[in-house]
Amino acid sequence: MLTATLDTTIPVPGGSMPAYVAVPATTPAPALVLIPSVFGVVPNVRATIDRFAEHGFLTIGPDVYFRTIPGPKNRENKAEFDAALDRNKRYDHEQGVRDLAAVRDYALARADCNGKWAVVGYCFGGRYALIAGADLGADAVGGFHPSNMGKELDAARRLNVPASFHVGDSDTTVPMTEVEAVKAALAHNPRAEVYVYPGIKHGFSGKGGAAYDEAVAELSLERLLNVFDELKTS
């Protein structure tokens, strides 16, 4: 169970980033930063954040697009769908990494954090999980249908913390050639796992979405939590 949820802002270079936070029943707890898809912290993502908190993680969902076109975007609304794609094209990658470092600092400074933190990336957020583990000191990382990880193969080669990534082999956004390249880059790390699910498409974890697969969503979450649970011990 969780004890509180709140909408807050996080100090970042040159501004304040809105974020949704869910606090677990038992603290101090490891922090988990959830980087969502291009659609942002939509209601379904808030529910996922709450669920991670129910599993014992101080979970933070930042609005990573606040600098351009902020807020959650409904993919069923064409104007909002187009806005989500537009802000993704305009996203400043280097600034985004600095913003993620600021979210890390916010999380670790909270009295209800046990001093450990992790990153989970959904779709767009996948590459930033690799960066967080390789360069920002994250204690564990993971992702569901994570895109653009092929752009961070160098980070994958330097990743030495526990990692858990999950993708379907029918995911046209995350081609299997990229998945194989990431697996090869992570091969040095005995604590890194990459699961590929037969017949599963992009967005399989998104409840209510066209590609949602409950069985795989639950199995992949269970596998990731098995990796992340070690962060609960000091």
Backbone torsions as a table, in degrees:
resi	resn	phi	psi	omega
1	MET	NA	166.4	178.0
2	LEU	-122.0	162.0	-175.6
3	THR	-107.9	-22.6	-176.9
4	ALA	-161.6	151.1	168.8
5	THR	-131.3	149.9	-179.6
6	LEU	-155.2	149.3	168.4
7	ASP	-96.4	129.1	-175.2
8	THR	-141.7	-177.2	172.3
9	THR	-128.6	147.7	-177.6
10	ILE	-116.2	128.2	176.8
11	PRO	-64.0	126.6	177.3
12	VAL	-132.3	166.6	-179.1
13	PRO	-55.0	116.4	175.7
14	GLY	79.8	11.9	179.9
15	GLY	176.9	-162.2	179.6
16	SER	-131.9	128.5	-177.9
17	MET	-98.0	121.4	174.3
18	PRO	-63.8	148.5	179.3
19	ALA	-154.7	152.0	173.6
20	TYR	-107.3	131.1	-175.0
21	VAL	-125.8	135.8	173.7
22	ALA	-122.1	128.5	-174.4
23	VAL	-104.4	128.2	-179.7
24	PRO	-73.3	166.8	-177.6
25	ALA	-66.9	-32.9	-178.0
26	THR	-111.5	123.3	176.3
27	THR	-133.0	159.4	1.6
28	PRO	-68.6	150.6	-175.6
29	ALA	-136.2	158.9	174.3
30	PRO	-66.6	143.7	176.2
31	ALA	-86.0	143.7	176.3
32	LEU	-129.1	117.2	177.5
33	VAL	-95.0	120.7	-179.5
34	LEU	-102.9	116.3	177.6
35	ILE	-100.0	113.7	-171.5
36	PRO	-83.7	-177.1	175.6
37	SER	-72.0	-177.6	-179.3
38	VAL	-62.6	-14.6	-179.4
39	PHE	-84.7	-8.3	172.3
40	GLY	82.1	-160.8	-174.6
41	VAL	-86.2	72.9	178.1
42	VAL	-76.2	169.3	-178.8
43	PRO	-52.6	-38.2	179.3
44	ASN	-64.9	-35.2	177.4
45	VAL	-70.2	-39.0	175.5
46	ARG	-58.3	-41.6	178.2
47	ALA	-63.5	-37.2	177.1
48	THR	-66.7	-40.8	176.9
49	ILE	-60.8	-44.4	177.0
50	ASP	-59.5	-39.7	-177.9
51	ARG	-66.9	-40.6	175.6
52	PHE	-61.3	-38.3	177.1
53	ALA	-64.1	-38.6	177.4
54	GLU	-63.2	-24.4	176.3
55	HIS	-89.1	6.6	171.9
56	GLY	100.9	17.8	-179.2
57	PHE	-114.7	135.3	171.7
58	LEU	-73.2	102.6	-165.1
59	THR	-108.0	132.0	-173.4
60	ILE	-126.1	126.8	176.9
61	GLY	-115.9	96.6	-177.6
62	PRO	-80.0	150.9	173.1
63	ASP	-85.8	87.7	-172.6
64	VAL	-68.2	-15.3	-179.0
65	TYR	-100.0	16.4	-173.7
66	PHE	-62.8	-21.6	-176.9
67	ARG	-77.0	-18.0	-176.6
68	THR	-119.6	-77.7	178.5
69	ILE	-122.5	95.4	-170.8
70	PRO	-77.6	168.8	170.6
71	GLY	89.3	166.0	176.6
72	PRO	-70.9	150.1	179.6
73	LYS	-127.1	131.3	-179.3
74	ASN	-81.8	115.4	-177.1
75	ARG	-67.3	-17.0	179.4
76	GLU	-82.5	-10.9	178.2
77	ASN	-101.1	120.5	-172.6
78	LYS	-59.5	-42.8	-179.6
79	ALA	-62.2	-42.4	179.7
80	GLU	-71.8	-37.0	176.4
81	PHE	-59.6	-46.6	179.8
82	ASP	-64.4	-37.5	178.9
83	ALA	-64.1	-38.8	179.0
84	ALA	-63.4	-43.1	178.8
85	LEU	-67.3	-38.1	179.9
86	ASP	-63.2	-47.1	-178.0
87	ARG	-67.8	-28.2	176.5
88	ASN	-66.5	-41.0	178.0
89	LYS	-64.0	-32.8	-176.0
90	ARG	-90.3	-0.9	-173.6
91	TYR	-64.6	131.5	178.3
92	ASP	-88.9	103.3	-174.7
93	HIS	-59.4	-48.3	-177.1
94	GLU	-64.3	-40.4	176.4
95	GLN	-64.6	-37.1	178.5
96	GLY	-61.4	-38.1	177.3
97	VAL	-66.4	-39.9	176.9
98	ARG	-64.1	-39.3	177.9
99	ASP	-64.1	-40.0	178.2
100	LEU	-63.2	-38.5	176.5
101	ALA	-62.1	-36.5	178.4
102	ALA	-68.9	-37.3	175.8
103	VAL	-64.2	-41.3	174.5
104	ARG	-55.8	-48.1	-178.3
105	ASP	-62.5	-39.9	177.3
106	TYR	-61.6	-46.9	-177.4
107	ALA	-62.6	-47.1	-176.3
108	LEU	-70.0	-21.7	179.3
109	ALA	-82.3	-13.6	-179.4
110	ARG	-70.9	139.8	-179.6
111	ALA	-66.1	-23.2	-179.2
112	ASP	-90.8	9.2	174.9
113	CYS	-99.1	140.1	-177.7
114	ASN	-88.3	8.2	177.7
115	GLY	96.3	1.3	177.0
116	LYS	-118.7	152.0	179.5
117	TRP	-148.3	154.2	-178.8
118	ALA	-136.7	163.4	176.7
119	VAL	-129.2	133.6	172.2
120	VAL	-121.2	125.8	179.9
121	GLY	-110.9	132.5	174.6
122	TYR	-107.7	125.2	178.5
123	CYS	54.1	-111.1	179.2
124	PHE	-46.8	-36.8	-173.8
125	GLY	-74.2	-8.4	-173.9
126	GLY	-59.5	-46.7	-177.6
127	ARG	-64.2	-29.3	-177.9
128	TYR	-76.6	-22.8	171.9
129	ALA	-65.2	-43.5	177.4
130	LEU	-60.6	-44.1	179.8
131	ILE	-63.5	-41.4	-179.8
132	ALA	-61.0	-40.8	-179.2
133	GLY	-73.4	-36.2	-176.4
134	ALA	-83.2	-36.1	-168.5
135	ASP	-123.0	-17.3	-173.6
136	LEU	-113.5	6.1	172.7
137	GLY	81.4	16.4	177.4
138	ALA	-61.6	143.9	-177.4
139	ASP	-87.0	-14.4	174.9
140	ALA	-165.2	152.7	-179.6
141	VAL	-142.5	161.1	178.1
142	GLY	-168.2	175.7	179.9
143	GLY	-167.1	153.6	176.5
144	PHE	-119.7	129.3	-172.5
145	HIS	36.8	55.9	-173.5
146	PRO	-79.8	125.2	-177.5
147	SER	-98.9	159.4	175.5
148	ASN	63.0	20.0	175.7
149	MET	-67.9	-23.2	177.4
150	GLY	-63.2	-19.0	176.1
151	LYS	-78.0	-9.7	-175.2
152	GLU	-122.9	38.5	-179.5
153	LEU	-64.8	-33.1	177.3
154	ASP	-64.0	-41.8	176.5
155	ALA	-62.9	-40.7	178.8
156	ALA	-61.1	-38.6	179.4
157	ARG	-67.0	-24.5	-178.8
158	ARG	-98.8	1.4	-176.1
159	LEU	-79.3	123.0	-177.8
160	ASN	-125.0	9.1	179.3
161	VAL	-101.8	164.8	177.3
162	PRO	-56.4	140.2	-177.3
163	ALA	-145.4	143.9	-178.3
164	SER	-144.2	109.2	-177.2
165	PHE	-119.9	146.4	-171.8
166	HIS	-139.4	127.4	-175.7
167	VAL	-148.7	150.8	176.1
168	GLY	-93.6	148.5	-177.5
169	ASP	-78.7	-3.7	174.3
170	SER	-108.2	21.5	179.8
171	ASP	-83.9	105.9	-178.0
172	THR	-76.5	-14.4	176.8
173	THR	-81.7	-28.4	-179.8
174	VAL	-120.3	87.6	-176.4
175	PRO	-64.6	150.2	-177.8
176	MET	-63.8	-26.5	176.1
177	THR	-62.3	-38.7	178.1
178	GLU	-69.5	-41.7	178.8
179	VAL	-60.1	-44.1	179.7
180	GLU	-64.5	-36.5	177.7
181	ALA	-65.7	-39.9	178.2
182	VAL	-67.0	-43.1	178.3
183	LYS	-59.2	-41.9	178.9
184	ALA	-64.8	-39.4	-179.7
185	ALA	-69.0	-26.0	-180.0
186	LEU	-93.7	-0.7	-171.8
187	ALA	-60.3	-25.8	-179.5
188	HIS	-71.3	-17.2	-170.8
189	ASN	-101.7	106.5	-177.8
190	PRO	-68.3	-12.5	-179.5
191	ARG	-100.2	11.9	177.7
192	ALA	-105.2	133.5	179.0
193	GLU	-129.0	141.2	175.7
194	VAL	-130.1	113.1	179.8
195	TYR	-101.0	133.7	176.7
196	VAL	-116.3	125.7	-174.3
197	TYR	-105.4	119.9	-176.2
198	PRO	-61.5	134.0	174.5
199	GLY	74.3	8.2	-174.1
200	ILE	-100.0	138.8	-174.7
201	LYS	-101.8	174.7	178.6
202	HIS	-63.5	136.4	178.6
203	GLY	85.9	20.6	-175.6
204	PHE	-61.7	-21.7	-177.9
205	SER	-87.4	-9.0	-174.8
206	GLY	-82.6	101.1	-177.2
207	LYS	-59.1	130.6	-179.5
208	GLY	91.8	-13.8	-180.0
209	GLY	-80.1	163.4	-177.1
210	ALA	-63.0	-30.3	-177.2
211	ALA	-96.8	3.0	-175.8
212	TYR	-59.3	133.0	175.7
213	ASP	-131.1	105.3	-172.5
214	GLU	-59.8	-43.4	-176.8
215	ALA	-62.8	-46.1	-179.1
216	VAL	-71.4	-37.0	177.4
217	ALA	-59.4	-43.6	-178.7
218	GLU	-71.7	-41.9	-179.6
219	LEU	-64.5	-44.3	-178.7
220	SER	-66.2	-38.3	177.1
221	LEU	-64.1	-43.4	178.5
222	GLU	-59.0	-43.2	-179.5
223	ARG	-65.0	-42.3	178.7
224	LEU	-64.8	-42.8	-179.5
225	LEU	-63.7	-33.8	177.0
226	ASN	-61.0	-33.9	178.4
227	VAL	-76.5	-42.9	-174.7
228	PHE	-76.0	-20.4	-174.8
229	ASP	-60.8	-24.4	179.6
230	GLU	-64.5	-18.4	179.2
231	LEU	-72.4	-13.4	-178.5
232	LYS	-77.9	-13.8	178.6
233	THR	-99.9	144.8	-177.5
234	SER	-89.1	NA	NA
